[in-house]
Amino acid sequence: MKKLTQLFLTTSLCLGAGTAMSQVFIDEDFSSGIPGNFSATSFATTTTTTCSSNAIRANLYNTTYNYADLITNDEPASGGQIDISFDYKIINWSGGGATPATFGTLELKHSIDGGTTWATDTIIDATNHQPSTNCATVSTFTTAVEVPAGSNVRYALEANWATGDYWMYIENWSIIEQVTCPAPSNLHPVMSGTTTATLDFDVNATAASYQYEYGAVGFTPGTGTGTTGIVTALPFEIQGLTADMEYDVYVRNICSPGDTSGYAGAAMINTYGQGLFMDHRPDCPTQGFVDISSTGTSENLADDGNVGVSLPFALFYQGQTVNNISIGNNGGIILGTATGFVPTGGTINGANTGIYPFWDDLDSETGSVYYQTVGSAPNRTFIVQWETRPHFSGVVGQNITFQAQIDEATGEIFFVYEDVEFGGSQAQYDFGGSASIGATGNYNPVVVSYDDVNYLQNNSCVNLYYTDCPKPEGFSVTGITATSASISWNAGLANENDWTIVYGPVGFDPATGGLGTLTSSNSTVNIFGLDDVTTYDVYIFADCIPGVLQSDFGLLGQISTLPHCSNPIPMTSATMDDSISLEWNWIESSGTGLYPSTGFNLQYGMHGFDLYTGTTVAVDNNFTDTIFDASLMGSGVYDVYFQAVCGPDTSYFVGPLTVIMPLTNDSSCLAEEIPVNGEVHYFSNVGATVQANEANAAPPVTNYQSTTGWGAGGFDATTWYTFTAPTSGNVYISGKDEGFSGQIAIYEVSNCNGFSSYNLVAANDDALDGSSNAPYFSVCGLTVGQTYYLVHDSESSSNTGLFSILLRDVDPEAGTTTGLIEVCSGDTVDLFNGITGYDVMGGTWYEETPTLNFSGSIFPTQTLAFQTFTFEYEVVDGCASDSVMQEVLIYGPSQAGVSGNLVLCLNQEFNLFEGLTGTIDLGGTWYDPSNVMIQGNDYNAGSVPGQFNFDYITGNGVCPEDTSTVLITVDATCNALNVEDAVFEGLEVYPNPTTGVLNIANNASSGSFNFIVYNVNGQKVVNGNETLAQNSVSKVDLSTLETGVYFVEVYNATTAKTFRVVVQ
């Protein structure tokens, strides 16, 4: 953005023997709008029908709207002649023609008393206005007598209406005082660091040195509050600045001792270490796309909804500190406010300060908008993700996913695109076809793409970064031959005047070389010495300060040289049944006799075919020939490409020349067969008629979106075709590729001339899904291998032209299950992982038991029961469908029980499970204090007193394993080998844990015992009624008890012992 209005201060500052003089200096082209210190009535800026690029204009048309003026700020004068010029034109509001000379008046005037009185400098009226749609330049001046030294002068342009309705245009208003030492202009920063800044300006005078002065923003130069310095070369560098600060800078010319200009400025600089411009490149972040849809904060924004969010870190963005943002559902983020609004689309240049990864009219029917901070300070990344957002509501499965990433450490911003294809009926919006991508701010707008699919078809990321020297813009190939190319470009945001051009093979790295390097001070160059039929990459780097500051990245373009063998020039064509006659011209362009033609190649195929996939015919060196091919279809539309052969060399294929075959299939008995292969076939019904009695076969009038009739009745311009029913017995018929508003009907026909006997199978007028006025429907249950007749008709006799027919097999495949999916509770399952060989298009998952948050193929298992859930995947394609069942078994988390402790005597036998409580999964493994696996769960306390940890690890094979610990304390004051303990030697209780029957065995004791089973509350739950004699086993049924810990007391008349038992 060019700032042309400069402020020159009246200052007396001794510089050697010289004195600084003020200068009236206004040079305004209105590219940045009307300056803020001007006063304007009725005038506004415009770029519409201007003479240059920008102007102001006012519409004057009656006694109410009869006045407009523009008044400058006061400028201090030094007593020199002030030259004034401006461009103007007056054109009619309606039609833009030249307005008559009787429009009224346009007066230029000045005031030196603050606007109290005005003196006229010149006036435009009926006596001197020349009506024109082009601008006229008015030039005049004021003298030192009119504007004395030391006075403050302001100028005004005043328009007064007399008659008509017109636009008054003003452009390029210049008011410059002539002084012996003119002041500089266009002071601007070139680059800045954290302690230095480099600036440049236009000198406008003969000066050997220059003085700069900088200070806090808003300071007044020449008052002793700033820091000064003198330089003799441009651009100049200021050193010793304080980091993370903002400064104002002024400069003035030192023309000679005693002759110094006024100050020019201020230019604002900062020491945040951020480049002066924001630019973009297609780089992706190191971490790529970071999916936060299951971890981030979901805002569930409504259609056109917005939410305010506080950033987790301060973002210095284009010269402003941003702490709050507004996230919009429509694919944009407004920066600097929590109450912003992102509308349904627009241009980047007119947008509010913000970043726009995919600014479009997005809906909220599916998915959500998430945000999350990842990483740790000072290297955090703030991510906003638009997840599975549709363009419009009511269309299932047609959505996109993308995100914006803001890097804390560098301030760089990335747009990362995971899926930018809506597909289906919204495919026209794929790849940003109706979206704006870019950013706006204080420095400059960044336009990456506007309603254009090219960028996202070739890139998956955008990187917004800061630089002092942006890359050039607008690569263009202006001329190309077999061995040379002419290219041009535009200067980048820095308005540089020098460039470096590096070219080489496709994919080469310009940092390591290439085939050649050029430098230029013109934005156009010629590259010579190229090979024919070769594509080259060309990088153009901006040299903002040649040898000092070059753009980090180059503008990338490509050139493709022509062949030495000249291209043919297609001329005319004619068709007959099964033949196409062609004529072309050829002129040698690489030097007479160097590359003469020796023959030609003709390649043809159905209209729209991909070049090099058609049928190629080699013909002689004449410029006419005929293609004979019995497979050419009546009423078919074909494309033909032409290639010259020059001995071993060839030209490019050029074309296509589109031809239409004769309308032989206007009769049903000469119907053309269309294969059921999913390929588009193009035809023309221009000249088609209706046969006698053909109307007897016309489908009934039902409605436009039907498969049993048409919305428009009768026949108007019919063409006939046949097809053979495929092995599935199902066919999809589409006319959507061309979109012609026609009708199609399908018949069983035994006699092609007997229209009254035609058996109607199906008929369709407009697409069943409402996506087109062309037919689009399916037919199922056809007899495999049988020939069916297909008629295409216009909806009216006046509607004829190019139409398309596509026939494809309808055989949906839901796939087969690979078996039960086993998951741990809390996991999220993608059901597609359980089936194979499935079609994605047209498929939908259904759940047998409704659960929370089930969406698409994603099944979250949080909070669900530990059981089997059943799902069905159904693929529907028109009238046919297929389905498959899939089961998911949810396992609960592994349970190793609640850790506990046991106090044992020396040498005491014990069961490790006695130390655990709670729910325990059996089948795990015990590890001793040395982490050695134990066989079984019975153990001996041993002869060493102390504390010992035993770990139990168990798992269910699906969920993560669980671990519990039993702390064993071996008491040195008792010993199981004592006489008293020996009484119970040989007693066993097993299995422990048990799921039902518990065995109590007396294997060695010489005595007999009784037993009682208690629960943890001391309540008796089993009273043993039998005596446990020597070498006997009692079986106790505990299957009716709840799971948990129980105690078995074995006793006789003199002593007792308690065993801890776990019931599962």
N, C-alpha and C positions, 0 to 999 in steps of 0.2 A: 504494500500500500504506500503510494508516494505522498509524502508530506511536503507540499510546496510553499505553504505560507510560513515565512520565517519571521522571528522576532529579533529586531536589532535595537539595542538599548542605547539611550543617550547617556554617555558616561565620560567623565574626565578622569583619565588615569595616565599618569606620566609613564612613558616607556622610552627611555633615553630622553630625547628632547621632543618626542612626538605626543600628540593628543588624539585620543580616539574620538571619531566623529560618528554620529548616528547616520542612518540611511533609511529612507522610505523604501521598503522592498516587499512587494506582494506579487507573487507569481502563482496564480491559482487555476488548476485545471479541474477542480471539483471531483477528482477521482476518489477522494476520501469523504465526500459529502460537502455540505456547506460548513466552513470552519466555525467552531464553537464561539469565537469572539466576533463573528459577523452578526448582523441583524437582518432577518429576511421576512418579508411579507408576501405571501402567496407563492413565492418561488420554492421549488423543490428539485432535488437532483433526479436525473434520468439518464438512461442509456438508449432510449428509444428514438430512432431517426435523428441521431445527433450527427454533427459534421465530423467530430473526432470521436473519442470513445466515451466521454462524459460531458454532461452539461447540466445547467439548471434551466427550468422552464416554468412559466405561469400561464394559466388559461384565463383570458379576459374575454367577456362576452356580453355584459349588460351593465346597466347603471349600478347594480349592486356589486358585481365582480368587475370593477373597472380600474383597479389599481394594483401595482406590485412594485416592491423595491428591494434592493439589496445594499446594505451599508457595511463598510469595512470597520475594523477597529481603528482607534487613533494610532498614528505612526509619527514618531519624532523626526522632524526634518532638519537638515543641516544647511539649507540655503542653496541647493543645487537644482537644476532643471529636473522635473519629474516627468518621465515619459509614460504615457498611458495608452494601452491598446486593449481591445476586446473583440470577440467575434459574436455576431448575432444573426438570427434569421427569424422570420415571422411566417408561419404556415397555418393554413386553415385547420381547425379542430377536426372537421369531418373531411376525409379524403386526403389531407396533407398537401393540398395545392398551395401555391404562393398567395399570400394575403395582399389585397390591394393597398396602395400607398396611403389610403385614407384611414388606416388602422387607428391612428392617434399619435402619441409621441413616445420617444425613448430618450431620456435626458441623463447625461453624465454631469455630476456636480461635485463640489467639494466644500468642506467647512473647516475652519481653523479655530472655532470657538465652541467646540463640543456639540455642534448640530443646531445651535441657536439660529444662525444665519447660514445660507448656502449661496455659493457662486456657481453659475452654469459654465461648464467647460465646453460642451457640445450638445446638440440636440438633433435627433433623427425624427423627421416628420414627413408630410406629403411632398415637401419640396425636394427632399434628397434621398428618400427611401426608394430603392430599386426592388420591386417585388421579385422574389426568387425562392426556390426551395433549397438553395445553397447558402452557406454562411458568407457574410461580408465582414471585413475587418475595418474597425474604426480606430484611428490613431490620432492622438493629440498630446498636449503637454501643458504643465503649469510651470510658471516661472518663480524665481526667488522673490519677486515682488508680490506675487499672489500667495505664495507659501514661504514666508520668511524663515530664516534659520532660527531654531529654538521653538518653533511652533509645533503643535500637534495637529496633524491633518487627518481627516477621514474623507472617504469618497463614497459616492452613492450612484447607483443606476436606478432610475425611476421610470416605470412604464405607466402610461395613462391611456385608457380605452376611449375610442370615439365611435367606432362602428365595427360590425362583424363578430365572429366567434373564432378566436385564433389562439395558437400557442406562441408565446414569446420565448425564444431560446437565447441564452447567454453562455459563451464558452471562452476559456483561455483568457482570463482577465489578468493583465499585467500592469503593475504600477511600480516603477523602478526609478529611484532618484540617481542622477548622474553625479558621482563624486570622484575625487582623484584616487581614492583607495576603496573600491567597492568591497562590501562584506562577502564572506563566503556564503554558501548555501548547501543544502542537502547534506548536512552533518548527520552521520549515521554510524552506528557500531558495526564493525566487521567481524570481530570475534572477541570472546571474553573468557577468562578463567576464574580462578578463585582469588587471585591477587592482581591480575592484569586485565587490561581491556585495550583493544585496537580499534581505532576509528578512522574514518575517511570523510572527505567533503569536497565540494567543488569550489576552487579558489576564486574564480570570477575576477581576478586581478593579477597584476604583475607584482608578485611578492616573493621575497627570498626567505622569509621565515614566518612562523605562525605562532600565536600564543593560544594555549588552551587553559581553561580554568574549570575545576570540578569541585563539587561540594554536595551537601545533603540535598535531597529532592526539594525543589522549591526555593533554593537560595538565589540571591541576586548577585550576578558577577560584578566585579569592580568595586565591591564594598568591603573587601578585606576578609570576607567570611569563607572564601574558597581557597583552593590550592592551585597555584599556577605553574606553568612550565612553557618553554619555548622549544619548538622543533623546526627542522629545516627540510624534512622529507615526509611524503605521504605514501601510504597511510602511516599513522603514528601510534605509538604505544604508551599507555599510562601504566606505570608500575607502582608497587607499594600500596595497593588498595587493600582494604579489610575484607575478609571473606564474608559471604552471606549478607551483603549490603546492597543498597541501591543508591545510585548517584545521578545527578544532572551534570552534563558537560556542555560548555560553551567554547567557541573558537573565534578568533579574529585574525585578519591579515595584517602583517607588518610590511607595508609597501616600501617605505624608506624612513630614515630618521625624521621624525616629526609628522609622519603621515601613516596613521593606523586606522583600520576600519572599525566599524562597530562590531558588536558580538553577534554571532549566529548561534542559535540553539533554542531550547535545550534539547540535547539528545540524552535519553535515559539509558544507563548501563546498569548491569548487576554483576555480582561476584558469586552467584550461586553455582557456578561451574556448569551451567546449562547453556546449550547452544542457542543461537539467536533465532533459529527457525525450527519448525517441526516438519519432518519429512517422513516418507514411508518406504518400506521395502517388503518383500514377500517372506521374510524369515519367520521361523516358528520358535517358540520358547524351548529351552533345553528340555523341560519336563513334558512338552507336548500338551495334548488335551488332558486335563485333570478332571475326571468325572466327579462332581460333588453332589450328584442328584440323590445320593443316599446318606450324605453326611452334612450337607450345607443347610442353611436356614431357608425353608420354603416359604415364599410369600403368596403363592396362589393368586397372583395378580389377575384381576378381571380384565375383560376386553378393554383396551385403552387405559388400563390401570397404571398407577405409579406409586412408589413407596420411597420415603426418605430414609437414608441410612447414614450413620456417622462412620467415616473411614477409620480403620484401626491405626493409621499413621497419616501424618500430614503429607499431602502430595503437592509438590511445586510443579504446576502445570502451566506452560506458556506464560511464565512471568507472574502467576498468581498462586497463592497458597490455598489449597482446597482441603477442607475438613469434612464437608457434607456433600452428599450426592443424592440425586433422585433417579431411581431405576425405573424405566418404563417398559411395559409389556411389549411395546412396539419396537423393541430392538435397539434402544439407545439409553445413554446415561447422561443426564444433565449434571454438570459439575458446579460446585460452589453454593448449592442450595438444596435443602431437604424438601422443598415444596415445588419443584419443577414439574413440567409436564412434557412428555414426549408424544407428539401428535402422530397421526397415521401415515406420515411420510412427508417428504419434501426434499429440497436441495441442501447440500452441505453448506453452500455459501450463505444461505439465509437462515441457518439453524442457530439455536442458542448454544452458548459455550458448552461443549460436551464431546463425548465420543460415541460413535454410531457404528457398531459392528455389522448390523443388519437392520437398517431403519426402514420399516415397511408396516403395512397394516396387518399385524399379527393377532390371532384370536387366542382364546384361553380354554378351549374345550378340552384339550388334553395337555398332560404334562404340567410344568410349573416353572417359575423363575426362582433360582436359588442364588445365595451368595455365601461366601466362606473365606476366611483368612487361613492360609497354610504357611508353614515354615515358622521360623523364630526371628525376632528382631536382631539385627537390622536388615534381615534378608527375607522379609515376608512377601507374600503375594496375595493380593486381594482378587478374588475371582467372582464374577457374575456369570451365571449360566442360564441360558434360555433352553429348556429341555422339552423336546417333542412338542413344539408349538406349531399349530396349524396356521395357514394363511386366512382361511375362512372356516366358519363352523359348519357342522353337518356333513363333513367328509372324513370318515374314519381312516386313520393310518397315514394320512398325507400331512406330514409335519417335518420340522427341521430342528436341529440341535447345534448350538454354537455358544461361545463364551468369550468374555473379555477378561484379560489378566493384567493387573497393574502391579508393577515391580517396585518395591519400596526402595531398594538400593540404588537403582539407576533412574527411576522415574519413567522408564520406557513402558509402553503399553502394547499388548499383543491381542489381536483378534484370532481365535482359533476355531476352525469350522469342522465339526464332526460329521454333520450331514446337512447339506443345503439343497436337497432334492425333495420337493413336496411330492412329485410324481402324480400319477393318475390324472384326474380332471384338473389339477392345479399345476401341471407340469410346465405351463407357460411362465410360472413364477420361479422355476428352479434357478439355482446359481445366481440369485439376486436379480432376476429379470425385471423386478419392479422395486428394487431396494436401492437405498443410498448407503454407501460405505465411506467413512472418513471421520474427520474430527474438526472442531472449530475452537478458537481461543483468541487470546490477545495478540499472539504473534501472527498467525496466518491460518486460513482454512487448509485442510488436507483432503483433497478429493481423490479417493481410490477408485470408486466406481459409482455410476449413476444409471440405474435401469439397464444394466449391461451385464450379460452373462459371461463375458470373456474372462474377467479376472478370476472368478471362482471356478471356472472350468479349468483353469491352468494353475491355480494356487490354492493352498489350504490354510494360509495364515496371512495376517497383516501385522507388521511391526512398525509402530509409531515411535520415532526416535528424534533426538535433538542434534542439530548440527549448525555450525557457523557457515557452512558452504553446501547448500542443497544441490542435488543433482539437477541437470537440465531437464526440460520437458518437451513433449511433442515431437518424437522421432518421426521422420517422414522420408520416404524414398521418392525423390523427384525425377530420377532418370535411371535407366538400367540398360546395359548392353551385355554381350557375351563376356566381356573382359573388364568392364568398369561399372561404377555406380555413382550416382549423385545423391547425397543425403542432406537433409536440413533438420533443424531443431529450433527450439526456443530457449532463451535464458531461463534459469531457475528463479527461485524466490529471491536470490541475492542480486539479481540483475547483472550478473557477471558479463564480461566482454571477451573472455578468453577460454579456450577449451582444448582438451587433449582427447584425441580419438584413437582408440585401439581396436583392431579388428583381427579376426582369426576364425578357425573352424568352429562349428557349432559345439557349445559346451566348454570352450577353452576358458582358462582362468586369466583375466586381464592383469592380475597382479604378477604373473610369472611370464608374461610375454604375449605371444600371438604372432601374426604374420606381418604386422606393420603398425606403426604409431605415427600419428600426425598431430600437429598443433595448429590452431587457427584462431584468428581474431574475428572471423566471420562465421555466422551460424549456418554455413553451408560449405561442404567440401566435396571434391571428387576423389574417388578411390580407383586407382588403376592397377593393372597387372593381375586381375582376377581370373580364375578358371571358369569356363562355361559350365552351365547347368550345375552350379554349386551354391549352397547356402552358407552364409557367413554370419557369425554374431558380431555386432558392432557395439562397443561401449563408448559413451561420450561422457567425459569427466569435466566438471566445472572447475576452472582455475580462477577462484575468487581473488586470490593474490598470487599471480604466477610465481612459481618457485617457493611459495610460502604456504599457501592455503588452497588445498584442492578437495573436492567433494570425496567423501569416503566411499561412495558408491557411484557407479556410472549409470547413465540412462542406457538401457539395453534395447537394441533393435536388431532386425535381421534384414539381410539383402539376399536375393536369389538371382543369380545371373541367368541370362537367356542362353539357349543353345546357339551354336554357330549356324545350325540348320534353321532357317527362318520358319516361322509358324504359317500354316495355311490360313486363308480367309474364307470361311463358309459363305456361300452365296445363296443358292436356291435348292428346292427339293420338289419332287412329285412322287405320288404313290399310285400303285395299282395293286391288285390282289397279289399278296405274297412278295411284293417287290417295292424297293425305294430307289428312285433315281436322284442322283445328287450332282451338284456343280459347285466348284470352289475356285479360288484363285491362289496364286503363290508368287511372291516377289523375293528374289535373293537380296539379302540385306547385309551380308558379311563380306562384300567385295565380289565383283562379277567374276564367276568361274572358280571361286575358292571353295564354295560349298553348294554345288548345283543339286537340285532335286533329282533323285533316281526312281522315286515311287512314292506312294502314300499308304497310310494305314487308316482304315475306317473302323471305329468301335461304336457299337450300338447296343441298346438295351431299353427296357421299359422306362418310361419317363421317371427321372429322379434317381436312376441307378448310380451306384458309386463307380467312379472311373476306375478302370482296370479290372472290373468284375463283369464287364459286358462281353459280347462276341466281337472279335477283331478279324477284319478282312483286309488282306494285303492286295492293293490294286496297282495298276501300272502308272506311268508318269504323265498320263493325260489328266486334265482337270475336271473330268466327268466320269461317273461310273454308276452302276446299278447293283444294289444288294438284292439277291434272291434268297428268300428264306420262307419255307412253308409254315414255320411256326409263328410267323407274324400274324397277330390276331386282328380280325375285322373290328373296326372302330377303336383299335388300340392306339395309344399315344406313346411314341418312342423318341429317345434322344440319340443323336449321332454326334460323335467327336471325330476330329480330323487331325492327322499327324503326318508331317512330311518326313521322307526318308532321303538322306543325303549320303549315299554310300554307307559307311559304317556309323554315321551319325544320324540322329533323329531330332526333330523339333519337339516341343511340348504338344500334348493333345489340346486342341482348342475347341470351344463349343460350350454348350451343346446347341445344335440345330434341332429343333423339335418338329416332328412330323406326325401327321394323323393318318392312319390307314383308312381305306374305303369302308363305308358303313354297310358291309355285307350282311351283318347280323341284325339288320332291321327286321328280318324275317325270322320267326322262331325256328323254322326248319333249317336255318343256316347258323344256328346258335354256336358260339365259340366256347370251348371248354376252358374253365379256369381251375387250375390245380388247387387243392386244399393244402397249402404249404406255408401259410402265414406271411406270404409276400404280397406287397401292394401292387395291384395292377391298375393302370390308368387308361381311361377310355374317354371318347367324346361322343355326345349324342346330337351334335349340330347336324341338322337335316333329317333327324329321325322322324318317322311317321308312325301311324297305327294301321295295321293290316285290316282287311275286311273281316268282320266277325270277331276280331281280337278282343273287342270290348266285352264279349261274353265271358272272358276269363278274368276280368278285373276283380280284385278283392273287394269285399264289402267295405262300406264306410263305418268304421268303429270309432277310433280316436287316433291321435298322432303317436302316442306312446303305447302301442299295442303290438301283439304278435299274431293277431287274427284278422287284421284289416288295416286300412289306411285312414288318415284324417282327411285327405283330399281324394275324392272318388274318381273313377274312370281312368283311361289311358290318354296320355298326351304326346309323349315322344319316347317310344320304347326301344330298347335294345335287348337282345336275348343271349343267354349264356347257359352252360350246363356245368355240373360238377358231379364227382363220384363220392358217395358217402364213405368216410373213413372207417377204420375198424372199431372206433369207439361208438359210431352211430350218431355222433354229435358234431355240430358245426357252428362256429361263430362267424357272423357276417358283419362287416364294418364298411361304411362309406366315409368314416370320420377323417381319414388322412387328407383328403382334399376338401371335405366339408361341404360338398355340393348338396343343396336342398332337394333331395330326390326321394324315391320310394323303391323298395325291393320286395318281391314276392317269390316264394318257392312253390314248385308244383311237382306232382307226379303226373307224367305224360306218357300215354300209350300211343297216341297219334298226334304228331306235331301240328297237323292241320285242323284237328278237331277241338277247337277252343272250348266248346261247350262241355267237353269231357275232361278238361283239365281239372285235376283234384288239388285244391289249394292246401298246402301243408302249413305254411306260415307266411305272414306279411308284416312289414314294419315301415313306418313313415319317418318318425324322428327317434333318435337314440333313446332307449328305455331309461337310461340314467339321467336324461335331460341335458347331457353335455354337448349335444350337437343337433342341428336340423337335418343332418344326414342320418341314414339308417344305421342302427347299431343294436344287434340282437343275436340271440342264439336259438338253435333248433336242436332238440334231442329226440332220440328214438327213431332215427332214420334207419332204413334197411342197409346193412353194410354191403358195399359194392354196387348198390343201385345208382343209376344216373338220375339226377334231378334237374329240372329246368329252373333257371333264375331269370327273372325279368327286372330290368332297371327302368324306372320311368321318372320323368320330371313332374314336379307338382303342378306345373302349368305349361302350356305350349310355348310361352314366351321365355321360359327359363331353360335354356340349353347351354351346354359348354362342357368343360373338363370335369370328370368325376372319377372316383376311385372305388375299387372293390377289393377287399381282403377277405379271404376264406382261411380259417384255421381250425385244426382239430380241437375239440373241447374234451379234454381227458384229465381232469384235475387229479392231483396226487397228494394225499395227506401224509404219505410216508408210512413207515412201520416203526413200532416201538422197539427200542434196544433193551427193554427190560425195566424193572422197577428202579426208580430213583430213590436212593436212601440219603437222607440229609439229617443234619443235627438241628435241633430246635434253635431258631434265631437266624439260620442261614436264609439267603434269598436264592431261589431256584429259577433258572431260565428253562422253561419246559421244553424248548427246542433241543436242549442237550439230551433229551430222552428219546427223540425220534430221528430217523434218518430218511433221506430220499423224498423230502417234502417240498411242495410248492409254497413260496412265501406270499406271492400275490394272491389276494382273495381269501387268505386264511384267517381264522379267528379261533381263539381258545375260549372254551367254556368250562366252568367248574361245576361239579355235581353238588357240592355243598358250598354255599356262599361264604366267603371269608373276607376279612378286612384287607383293603389295599391291594387286592389282586388286580393287575392291569396288564393288558396285552399278553405276553408270555411270561411275565414276571410274577412269581409266587413267593411273597414274603411269609416266613413261617413263625415270626414272633407271635407269642401269646397263644398259639394254636395247640390243640391236644396232640399227644404223642400217639398218632394213629396213621392210617392210610387214607389219602385224599385222591379222588379220581377226577381226571380232566379229559375233555374231548377236544381234539383239534379238527376243525372242519374247514375244508377248502371248497369254496363255491365259485364256479366259473359259469356265469349265465345260468342255464337251466340244469347244469350237471353239478354234482358235488361228491366229495369223498371225505371220510373221517377216520380217525384213529384214536384209541383210548390210551391214556398214559396215567400211571399211578405213581404217587409220591408217598413214601413212608417217612414220617418224622420220628426221629429218636430223641428221647429225653437225654439230658446231659449225664455223663458217667457219674456214678455215685460210689465213692470209696469209703463212705461213712464219716462220722465225726471223730476227730482225733481224741484220744483219751490216755489214761495211764493206769498201770497196775503196780501194786507193791507186792513183791514175792519174797519167799524165803530162798536161801541158798539151795541149789539143786532141785528146786520145785518144778515139776512138769506143769505146763500151762498151754492154753490155746490162745493164739495171738488175737483172734476175733473177740476174745473176752474184753480187750481194751478199747473196742470201738462201739459207738452207738449210732443211732440213726439208720437211714437206708443204705444198704451195702449191696453192690453188684458182686456176685460170686464169680469165680473164674479168674481172678486177678493173681498177682504175684507179690509175695512178701520178700523183703530185702533186710538182711541183718545190719547191725551197726557198721559193718565194713563194706556195705553195699553189695554183698554177695547174695545171690538169689537163694531162697529157702524152698525146699521141696515140702509142700503141704503147709499146714498152719499150726502144728504142734511143735513145742520147743521146750527146752530145759533151761532154767534160769542160770545154771552153772554155779561154779564155786567161787566166783569173784564178785564181791559186793560193788555197788555203784549204780549209775543211771545209764541206760542204753536206749537208743532210738531204733525202732523197727518201722519201715515204711511199707505201706500197702498201695500198689498201683493197679488200677483196673480201668477197663474201657469197654465200650460196646462195639468197637470196630468202625464207628461212624463219627461219633463226637470225640473231642480231645480227651485224652486219658485224665483221670482224677487221682489224686494222691492224698492219703491220710497217714498219720503217724501215731504209733503207740509208744509212750515213754514207760520203760520198765525200770522200776527201782528195786534192786536186789538188796534185801535187808540182811546185814551181817549177824543180827542177833538171833536169827532162827535158821533152822536147817531142816529141809524136808527129809533128810536121812536119819533124823532123831527117832527114838523108839516110838514116841507118840505119833509122829507122821507116818511111820512105817505101817501103822494100822491100815492106812488108806492106799498103801502101795498096791497097784494092780487094778484099781478102780479106773474106768474109762467112761467118758460121755461122748458119744459121736452119732452121726456127723455133726460138726459144729463149724459153721452155721448149718441149720436144718430147714428144710422146706415143709416138713411134716412129721415123720416118725423119728423119735430120738431113742437111741440105744443107750442103756445104762448097764455096763458090764462089770462084774466082779470076777476078775481073771485070776487072782492070786491070793487074796486075803483069806485067812483061815476063819474069819468070822462071817456073820450075815448082817444085812443092813435093811433099813427102810428108807424111803425117799419122799420128798414133797417138792412141788414146783410152785414158785412165787413169781409175781410180776414185780416191776420196779417200785410199786407202791407198797410192797410187802403183803399184798393180798394173795391168798392161796388159790391157785387156779387148777392144780392137779394134786390129788392125794393118792400116793401109791398104796394100793391095797395088798400088794404082794410083797413077800420077803425076798430080798436079793441075796440068795445063798451063794456059797463059794462056787466059782466056775459056772455062773449063770448069767443070763442077759434078760433084762426087762425092756420091753418095747413100749414107749410112751407116745401116744398120738397127740401131737401139738398142732395139727393142721387147722384146727378151728380157732386157734389163737391169732390175734392181730400180730403183724410183723413188729419186731422190736427185741429188746433184751429181757431175758428171764433168768431166774436163779434156781438151780436144782440143789436142794439140801439132802445129802446122804448121811444117815446117822444110825447109831446103835445106842445101847443103854449108857455108854460111857463117854462117847465123843461124837463129833459131827464135822462134816466138811461141805463147803458150798462151791458149786461149779456155775460159771457164767455161760449162758447159752444164747445165741442169736437165732431168732426165727425169721426167715425170709418169706 
